[in-house]
Amino acid sequence: MTKVAAVQMDVKILAKEYNLERILARFETAARAGVKIVVFPECALSGYCFTSKEEAWPAAETVPGPSTEKIATLASRHDATAVVGLLERAGDEIYNAAAVITPKGILGTHRKIHLLCLGIDRFNALGDKPFPVFATPHGRVGVNICYDCSFPESGRVVKLNGAELLAIPTNWPVGSDSWQHTPKVRATENHLHVVAADRVGEERGFHFSGHSQIVDFTGKVHGEAGETEETILYAELDLAAANNNRVVRVPDEWEFDRIQARRPEMYAAITDERQRG
């Protein structure tokens, strides 16, 4: 069994050092409790509601960079992995990204694939890495950032690429119903553990909904936070069990495997550019 955690926290916009201190403190708390994989919210290092790329630029940094190196030091000290939402600077571009930081160092980032007209995503570059899966010492981890997980294909690609756990760093807003359904659905349809870490609080008049969750591959909710409190959710999950995709309800009478039973030859419309609408 692997102990995992979702960190639900408030974030201050354009206060990178303040946010980093709070990330490190919560990582330390979780790691001392025996957690091996800790997921933080989207843009946990920077804040989200920027009004321009120029305003966001000082809040972004390269990966590796000063902040991720400090997190990596803590990861090494405690033999734990962190998935941290941040703004990644690359050349002249900014990406809404999540860094996967392990005891062995920074494995890389997932850059948000699907952007919407909201906050910093109005000014970011589109993600250019097709859903990497990170082989951490504690399990194979894929990432969907917030709006990414609104697309079923995002979770399915992560599963097919070998993930055992889907980390969802997110900034779900009040008024969105995503938290009610998406973590459970992505877990169940892909036979994949899900750790969704949302933020709370208010930023420039924009309110976030909380309700971080840990869900196993059967859709069972092991923990769910409320709407307003800062907290850390904990659960113990059998990550390797997600690799056994066959579900047996009644032997030889009621069995199914949602991965093996797929019919990719029937799904051409999904990748047909003419279907964008």
Residue pairs with C-beta under 8 A, 6 or more apart in sequence:
1 236
1 237
1 238
2 36
2 37
2 138
2 139
2 236
2 237
2 238
2 239
3 33
3 34
3 35
3 36
3 37
3 234
3 235
3 236
4 35
4 36
4 37
4 38
4 39
4 165
4 193
4 195
4 214
4 234
4 235
4 236
4 237
5 30
5 33
5 35
5 37
5 38
5 39
5 195
5 214
5 232
5 233
5 234
5 235
6 39
6 195
6 196
6 197
6 212
6 213
6 214
6 223
6 225
6 232
6 233
7 23
7 26
7 27
7 30
7 38
7 39
7 40
7 41
7 44
7 197
7 212
7 232
8 41
8 197
8 198
8 199
8 200
8 210
8 212
8 225
8 229
8 230
8 231
8 232
8 233
9 22
9 23
9 26
9 40
9 41
9 44
9 199
9 200
9 230
10 199
10 200
10 201
10 230
11 19
11 41
11 43
11 44
11 45
11 46
11 47
11 48
11 199
11 201
11 203
12 18
12 19
12 47
13 46
13 47
13 48
13 49
13 50
13 59
13 203
13 204
14 46
14 47
14 55
14 58
14 59
15 47
16 45
16 46
16 58
16 59
16 61
16 67
19 44
19 45
19 46
19 47
20 45
20 67
20 70
20 71
23 40
23 44
23 45
23 71
23 82
23 84
24 70
24 71
24 74
26 38
26 40
26 232
27 38
27 71
27 74
27 75
27 78
27 80
27 82
28 74
28 78
29 232
30 38
30 80
30 232
30 234
31 38
31 74
31 77
31 78
31 79
31 80
32 78
33 234
35 80
35 234
36 79
36 80
36 81
36 138
36 139
37 80
37 81
37 83
37 136
37 138
37 139
37 141
37 165
37 167
37 195
38 80
38 81
38 82
38 83
39 82
39 83
39 167
39 168
39 169
39 195
39 196
39 197
40 82
40 83
40 84
40 85
40 169
40 197
41 85
41 169
41 170
41 171
41 197
41 198
41 199
41 212
42 48
42 85
42 96
42 98
42 145
42 146
42 169
42 170
42 171
42 199
43 85
43 86
43 87
43 96
43 120
43 171
43 199
44 84
44 85
44 86
44 169
44 199
45 59
45 67
45 84
45 85
45 86
45 87
46 56
46 59
46 60
46 86
46 87
46 120
47 59
47 203
48 119
48 120
48 171
48 203
48 206
49 119
49 120
49 203
49 204
49 206
50 56
50 59
50 119
50 120
50 123
52 123
53 94
53 123
53 124
56 87
56 94
56 120
56 123
57 89
57 94
59 87
60 86
60 87
60 88
60 89
60 94
61 67
61 68
61 86
61 87
61 88
61 89
62 88
62 89
62 90
63 86
63 88
63 97
63 99
63 106
63 108
63 109
64 72
64 106
65 89
67 86
68 84
68 86
68 99
68 101
68 106
69 106
71 82
71 84
71 99
71 101
72 101
72 102
72 105
72 106
74 80
74 82
75 81
75 82
75 101
75 102
75 103
76 103
76 104
76 105
78 103
79 103
79 137
80 103
80 138
81 100
81 101
81 102
81 103
81 136
81 137
81 138
81 141
82 99
82 100
82 101
83 98
83 99
83 100
83 101
83 141
83 143
83 167
83 169
84 98
84 99
84 101
84 169
85 96
85 97
85 98
85 145
85 169
86 97
86 98
86 99
87 94
87 95
87 96
87 97
87 120
87 124
88 94
88 95
88 96
88 97
88 99
88 109
88 111
90 125
93 124
93 125
94 120
94 123
94 124
94 125
95 109
95 111
95 112
95 124
95 125
95 127
96 111
96 112
96 115
96 120
96 121
96 124
96 127
96 145
97 109
97 110
97 111
97 112
97 127
97 145
98 109
98 110
98 143
98 145
98 167
98 169
99 106
99 108
99 109
100 106
100 107
100 108
100 109
100 110
100 134
100 136
100 141
100 143
101 107
102 134
102 136
102 137
102 138
103 137
104 137
107 134
107 135
107 136
108 129
108 132
108 134
109 129
110 127
110 129
110 131
110 132
110 142
110 143
110 144
110 145
111 125
111 127
111 128
111 129
112 121
112 124
112 127
112 145
112 146
112 147
112 148
113 126
113 127
113 130
113 131
113 145
113 148
113 154
114 127
114 147
114 148
114 150
114 151
114 154
115 121
115 122
115 124
115 126
115 147
116 147
118 173
119 171
119 206
121 147
130 157
131 142
131 143
131 144
131 154
131 157
131 158
131 161
132 142
132 143
132 161
133 140
133 141
133 142
133 158
133 161
133 162
133 163
134 140
134 141
134 142
134 143
138 239
139 164
139 165
139 239
139 240
140 162
140 163
140 164
140 165
140 239
141 163
141 164
141 165
141 166
141 167
142 158
142 159
142 161
142 163
142 165
142 166
142 167
143 158
143 166
143 167
143 168
143 169
144 154
144 155
144 158
144 166
144 167
144 168
144 186
145 168
145 169
145 170
146 168
146 169
146 170
146 171
146 172
148 154
148 168
149 155
149 166
149 168
149 170
149 178
149 182
149 183
149 186
149 196
150 178
150 182
152 186
152 189
153 270
155 166
155 186
155 189
155 190
155 192
156 189
156 190
158 166
158 190
158 192
159 166
159 190
159 191
159 192
159 259
160 259
163 192
164 192
164 193
164 239
164 240
164 242
164 243
165 192
165 193
165 194
165 195
165 237
165 239
165 242
166 186
166 187
166 190
166 192
166 193
166 194
166 195
167 195
167 197
168 182
168 183
168 186
168 194
168 195
168 196
168 197
169 197
170 178
170 196
170 197
170 198
170 199
171 198
171 199
171 208
172 178
172 179
172 198
172 208
172 209
172 211
173 206
173 207
173 208
173 209
174 207
174 208
174 209
174 227
175 209
176 209
179 196
179 198
179 209
179 210
179 211
179 213
180 211
182 196
183 194
183 196
183 213
183 215
184 194
184 213
184 215
184 219
184 221
185 219
186 192
186 194
187 193
187 194
187 215
187 216
187 217
187 218
187 219
188 217
188 218
188 219
189 258
190 217
190 258
190 259
191 217
191 242
191 245
191 247
191 258
191 259
192 217
192 242
193 214
193 215
193 216
193 217
193 237
193 239
193 242
194 213
194 214
194 215
195 213
195 214
195 215
196 212
196 213
196 214
196 215
197 212
198 208
198 209
198 210
198 211
198 212
198 225
199 208
199 210
200 208
200 209
200 210
200 227
200 228
200 229
200 230
201 207
201 208
201 228
202 208
209 227
210 225
210 226
210 227
210 228
210 229
211 224
211 225
211 226
211 227
212 224
212 225
212 231
212 233
213 221
213 223
213 224
213 225
213 233
214 221
214 222
214 223
214 224
214 233
214 234
214 235
214 237
215 221
215 222
216 222
216 235
216 237
217 241
217 242
222 233
222 235
222 237
223 233
223 234
223 235
224 233
225 231
225 233
245 257
245 258
245 259
245 260
246 255
246 256
246 257
246 260
247 255
247 256
247 257
247 258
248 254
248 255
249 255
269 275
